[in-house]
Amino acid sequence: MQRTTKPALWGRWAAVLLLLWSLVGGLPAAPAFAGGALTALSAVDPGCPPVTADGQVVYGCNELSRNLQKARLWLQQNKPRGTTDKLFKNAGASNYAIARLEDGTYVIGYSDNLQHSEERLLDQMNGKARRIVFDPATGRVSYQPARASRIAEGFSELEPCANKCDTKLGTAGVRNKFTWSWQWNGREGDTDDDVKAIRDRANNPKTGNKPLALKQLKANGAPGRINDPANVQSGIGKAVQRQLGPGRPGGIDFSSVQLRYVSDGTSGNTYSFKAPTLPGKPSTDGTGPIYDAFTALNVWMTVQPSKFWVNLNPDEPNRIIDSDLAQTDVGQVLLSSDLTLKESGTKLIDPNTPIGKEFWGKMQAAGLEKFCKRDWIVPKQATVRESGSELYILDAPLEVKTEGADFHMPGSDFTCPADSKAATEIYRSVIVPELTKLVNESPEYTALRRVYISRVAAEWYRQRLAKAGTAADFGVDSNDVDTLESIKTWDPKDIYNKYLKELNSVVYTTPDGFVVTAGGVDFTQPVKVDTLNDSTFKQQYPALPSTVQKSLTEVAKTTDDKDAFNGGADQVPAVTKPPASASPSPGGTAGGGQGGGGGLPITGAPIFAIAAAGIVLIVIGLAALGRKRRIRFVAKQ
């Protein structure tokens, strides 16, 4: 006779509970947030990781993020033909946010060049802007009259930016009511380069977790949990890691990198950067410059070319830089380079230098003492090799232009009419060639050369996207620089005021002349290129293609050892197409947005349905097992 002991029964039930635990996942811990306790937040779905201490939640794992997913889908599917409303136009790419107001209404915010999504939510909360209302019952989005009501809880896809939104939400007393899915800011101890890496992982157009999630959302066609893929990395990130790796060769100035090769792939792109060698010296770090070159590429594609200018002119204090460009590091590089150009010109015309002595000697011989001019930097014709989906940027020089100009010195009665063609010709023949040489070779203009070469690559991408009819999908000419803003805010007026201070403090002992310089940087014109044919390219650059391809796996020096190439190819997972009968849902196992690539498929069935099915199977199995053992017991009797 056999008996089922209590320990055996307890063991059997323990096995059942263990299996259920493995199906459902551990109970989420209570969310912990920095900056105060959160109130009235919607619960995280069972099976999802708990909200982190700083507010991160897996995309689609709470009600707010799923409602935002529904809103995005509706906006994409119902975009009016030819609309200029960015609420609809940006629904496939820009950052969006959602809030539940205390009156029960759900409102939407979106980012563009004018406001961040969180700022739009605050305006709606305060009754300063008409509401963008989402109706969970119908899934529709509509404009409604402005009406004030406090935010009860909010969600932003990207972490509220440290420069603007984080502070504004805190001032409004609602920052601790917001969750988000992708990190955007650095943490204590992080450098600017660390933040650049964080942003590349979050929002790289080809490999960023957020853009990939939006592609997956569109493929799913319905809201639900979307994990961050595990097998994704940008080519930019690979290049950064390689030049920092233990196997990198010495003697390379990675801090002077320039983007010299791009390849446009169907899912991801390939990049290679050129850097000069430093024989006998340790290699420098190019982390920041590599990210900067890539960011510049995206700025040049996003901002309209008519805005690619800066201007330091004592007569035009209100026309220093376009407002969109002023939000980016590219704008800062251009304006700072303009100031450097003025400083370089001042040094060159110093009569105590050989070049300055020659200039003033010719001025005196012509009976000239006073000279006002405008200097500015423009691109010269670039040399490229285009082969199918590949672009080699072989040369991209800049040049300095000059012309006489009328000025009135701020704060004085001094005027300077541009009435001397002779002085302009003397300056153009003696000083301008030296300025052009400095712009193309001096370390002071390294950043300018780097962002300009990215402009050449951007023009190529622009033309390809326009031809394919997909320019709008990639935000070309949208001016939406919200995700391209400088990590540290800067004020163009600071550079302008420094220019005025230096302008009024230049004093020469001899001769008794006065030179006033204004000008700028002008990249507004389309890039002119000389495209080498196949035979000329092979003759002049026979080893370049193999060097570039080698640079995708290791740092590769050129045959003359004067330069090195370092690059990488985007690694992008394919978007998963959901089964026709399946519908995405909130459920899933732990992982996802906080780093896991595992768990249930993005289009998996609801977790409670899976758990219920498991329970049924377990009960059936136990009943069958008990029946079998009973039959055996009776037979033995």
Stockholm file with secondary structure:
# STOCKHOLM 1.0

chainA/1-637         MQRTTKPALWGRWAAVLLLLWSLVGGLPAAPAFAGGALTALSAVDPGCPPVTADGQVVYGCNELSRNLQKARLWLQQNKPRGTTDKLFKNAGASNYAIARLEDGTYVIGYSDNLQHSEERLLDQMNGKARRIVFDPATGRVSYQPARASRIAEGFSELEPCANKCDTKLGTAGVRNKFTWSWQWNGREGDTDDDVKAIRDRANNPKTGNKPLALKQLKANGAPGRINDPANVQSGIGKAVQRQLGPGRPGGIDFSSVQLRYVSDGTSGNTYSFKAPTLPGKPSTDGTGPIYDAFTALNVWMTVQPSKFWVNLNPDEPNRIIDSDLAQTDVGQVLLSSDLTLKESGTKLIDPNTPIGKEFWGKMQAAGLEKFCKRDWIVPKQATVRESGSELYILDAPLEVKTEGADFHMPGSDFTCPADSKAATEIYRSVIVPELTKLVNESPEYTALRRVYISRVAAEWYRQRLAKAGTAADFGVDSNDVDTLESIKTWDPKDIYNKYLKELNSVVYTTPDGFVVTAGGVDFTQPVKVDTLNDSTFKQQYPALPSTVQKSLTEVAKTTDDKDAFNGGADQVPAVTKPPASASPSPGGTAGGGQGGGGGLPITGAPIFAIAAAGIVLIVIGLAALGRKRRIRFVAKQ
#=GR chainA/1-637 SS CCCCCHHHHHHHHHHHHHHHHHHHCCCCCCCCCTTSCCCSCCCBCTTSCCCCTTCBCCTTSBHHHHHHHHHHHHHHHTCCTTCCCHHHHTTTTSCEEEEEETTSCEEEEECCSSCCHHHHHHHHHTTSSCEEEEETTTTEEEEECCCCCCEEEEEEEECCCTTTHHHHHHHTTCGGGEEEEECCSCCTTCCHHHHHHHHHHHHCTTTCHHHHHHHHHHHHCSCCCCCCCSSCBCHHHHHHHHHHSTTCCSSBBGGGCEEEEEEECSSCEEEEEEEEBCTTSCCBCCHHHHHHHHHHHHHHHHSCGGGCEEEECTTCTTCSBCTTGGGBHHHHHHHHHHHHHHHHHHHHTCTTSHHHHHHHHHHHHTTCCEEEEEEEEEECCEEEEEETTEEEEEECCEEEEEEECCEECTTSSCEECCCCHHHHHHHHHHTHHHHHHHHHHCGGGHHHHHHHHHHHHHHHHHHHHHHHTCTGGGTTTCCCCTTSBCSSCCCHHHHHHHHHHHHTTCCCSSSCCEEEEEEEEECCSCCCEEECCHHHHHHHCTTHHHHHHHTTTSCEECTTSSEEEEEEECBCCCCCCCCTTCCCCSCCCSCGGGSCCCSSCTTCCCHHHHHHHHHHHHHHHHHHHHHHHHHHHHHHC
#=GC SS_cons         CCCCCHHHHHHHHHHHHHHHHHHHCCCCCCCCCTTSCCCSCCCBCTTSCCCCTTCBCCTTSBHHHHHHHHHHHHHHHTCCTTCCCHHHHTTTTSCEEEEEETTSCEEEEECCSSCCHHHHHHHHHTTSSCEEEEETTTTEEEEECCCCCCEEEEEEEECCCTTTHHHHHHHTTCGGGEEEEECCSCCTTCCHHHHHHHHHHHHCTTTCHHHHHHHHHHHHCSCCCCCCCSSCBCHHHHHHHHHHSTTCCSSBBGGGCEEEEEEECSSCEEEEEEEEBCTTSCCBCCHHHHHHHHHHHHHHHHSCGGGCEEEECTTCTTCSBCTTGGGBHHHHHHHHHHHHHHHHHHHHTCTTSHHHHHHHHHHHHTTCCEEEEEEEEEECCEEEEEETTEEEEEECCEEEEEEECCEECTTSSCEECCCCHHHHHHHHHHTHHHHHHHHHHCGGGHHHHHHHHHHHHHHHHHHHHHHHTCTGGGTTTCCCCTTSBCSSCCCHHHHHHHHHHHHTTCCCSSSCCEEEEEEEEECCSCCCEEECCHHHHHHHCTTHHHHHHHTTTSCEECTTSSEEEEEEECBCCCCCCCCTTCCCCSCCCSCGGGSCCCSSCTTCCCHHHHHHHHHHHHHHHHHHHHHHHHHHHHHHC
//
